[in-house]
């Protein structure tokens, strides 16, 4: 196995090409480049539950003073998304690529991509990440976006509900 350094835009593109949870970058690139698939890369990887570190980080966030005293739902959403990325950037990338609406993307590696979905998306960069998220949505849509991300990342349902209710 070799390690390659790629820029965030290319990484986002590869992540958006994922056809199933756990598909490796090698399998995605082989499929896109029409190269033969190796036996081990053709089968989906087993679903892996989130790490205890991620669950613990999210629980700590819920009780953190900074989170509880954040006056806006956008601010709280950004704190959750930033935490998700900080603890598991790979799972975040897969979930972000899969979390989208009927006609618009919610996450992208740049502001312009999100603005293509409408003039009033008001994209903001998620702190300490290469990702941007649309912010011009009502509280119910923010909860739905967060719920989809957390579900894709296989966060336990009670924790998902606590985080979504806290927005």
C-alpha positions in Angstrom: 0.0 0.0 0.0 1.3 3.5 -0.9 0.4 6.8 0.5 -0.5 9.8 -1.8 -1.0 13.4 -0.8 -3.9 15.0 -2.7 -5.5 18.4 -2.3 -8.9 18.8 -0.6 -10.8 19.4 -3.9 -9.6 16.1 -5.4 -10.3 14.3 -2.1 -13.9 15.7 -2.1 -14.4 14.5 -5.7 -13.2 11.0 -4.9 -15.4 10.9 -1.7 -18.5 12.0 -3.8 -17.9 9.0 -6.1 -18.4 6.5 -3.3 -21.1 4.0 -4.2 -21.3 2.3 -0.8 -20.2 2.9 2.8 -16.6 1.6 3.3 -15.6 1.6 -0.4 -11.9 2.3 -0.5 -10.3 5.1 -2.4 -8.4 2.5 -4.4 -11.7 0.8 -5.4 -13.2 4.2 -6.4 -10.2 5.2 -8.5 -10.0 1.8 -10.1 -13.7 2.0 -11.1 -13.4 5.6 -12.4 -10.2 4.8 -14.3 -11.8 1.5 -15.6 -8.9 -0.5 -14.2 -9.4 -4.2 -13.1 -10.7 -4.4 -9.6 -8.8 -6.5 -7.1 -10.8 -9.2 -5.4 -10.5 -7.6 -1.9 -11.6 -4.2 -3.2 -14.7 -5.4 -5.0 -16.6 -6.4 -1.9 -18.0 -3.7 0.3 -16.1 -3.5 3.6 -18.1 -4.4 6.7 -19.9 -1.5 8.3 -17.7 -0.2 11.2 -19.4 1.4 14.2 -18.1 4.8 15.2 -15.2 4.8 17.5 -15.7 5.3 21.2 -13.6 8.4 20.8 -16.1 9.9 18.4 -19.1 9.1 20.7 -17.2 10.4 23.7 -16.3 13.6 21.9 -19.9 14.3 20.9 -21.1 13.6 24.4 -18.5 16.0 25.8 -19.5 18.6 23.3 -23.2 18.4 24.4 -22.2 19.3 27.9 -19.5 21.9 27.1 -20.1 25.4 28.2 -19.1 26.8 24.8 -21.7 24.6 23.1 -24.5 25.2 25.6 -24.0 29.0 25.5 -23.7 29.3 21.7 -26.6 31.6 20.9 -27.2 30.4 17.3 -28.2 27.1 15.7 -25.6 27.7 13.0 -22.9 28.1 15.7 -23.9 24.8 17.4 -24.1 23.0 14.0 -20.6 24.2 13.2 -19.3 23.0 16.5 -20.8 19.5 15.9 -19.5 19.3 12.3 -16.1 20.5 13.3 -16.0 17.9 16.1 -17.0 15.1 13.7 -14.3 16.1 11.3 -11.6 16.4 14.0 -12.2 13.0 15.3 -12.9 11.1 12.1 -12.2 13.0 8.9 -12.5 10.0 6.6 -16.0 9.1 7.9 -16.9 12.8 7.8 -15.9 12.9 4.1 -18.0 9.9 3.2 -21.0 11.2 5.1 -20.7 14.7 3.6 -20.6 13.2 0.1 -23.8 11.3 0.7 -25.7 14.0 2.6 -27.6 16.1 0.0 -31.0 17.3 -0.7 -33.2 16.6 -3.7 -31.9 19.6 -5.7 -28.9 20.9 -3.7 -25.7 19.8 -2.1 -25.2 20.6 1.6 -21.5 20.1 1.8 -18.6 20.9 -0.5 -14.9 21.6 -0.6 -15.5 25.2 -1.7 -18.0 28.0 -1.5 -18.7 28.2 -5.2 -19.9 24.6 -5.5 -22.6 25.3 -2.9 -23.6 28.6 -4.5 -24.4 26.7 -7.7 -27.4 25.2 -5.7 -29.0 28.6 -5.3 -28.3 32.3 -4.7 -29.3 32.2 -1.1 -27.4 29.2 0.2 -25.0 31.4 2.4 -22.2 28.8 2.5 -19.8 29.0 5.5 -16.6 27.1 6.0 -16.8 24.6 8.8 -14.1 25.7 11.3 -10.8 23.7 11.2 -11.9 21.7 8.1 -11.6 22.1 4.3 -15.4 21.8 4.1 -18.2 24.3 3.5 -21.9 23.9 4.5 -25.0 25.7 3.5 -26.4 27.8 6.3 -29.5 29.5 4.9 -31.9 26.8 6.1 -34.5 26.7 8.8 -33.8 24.9 12.1 -35.8 21.8 10.9 -33.6 21.5 7.8 -30.4 22.0 9.9 -31.6 19.1 12.1 -32.3 17.0 9.1 -28.8 17.6 7.6 -27.2 16.8 10.9 -29.4 13.7 11.4 -28.4 12.4 8.0 -24.7 13.0 8.7 -24.8 11.3 12.1 -26.9 8.4 10.8 -24.4 7.8 7.9 -21.6 7.9 10.4 -23.5 5.3 12.5 -23.8 7.4 15.6 -26.2 5.7 18.1 -29.8 6.9 17.8 -30.1 8.4 21.3 -27.0 10.5 20.8 -28.3 11.6 17.3 -31.5 12.7 18.9 -29.8 14.6 21.7 -27.5 16.5 19.2 -30.4 17.3 16.8 -32.6 18.5 19.6 -29.8 20.7 20.9 -29.8 22.7 17.7 
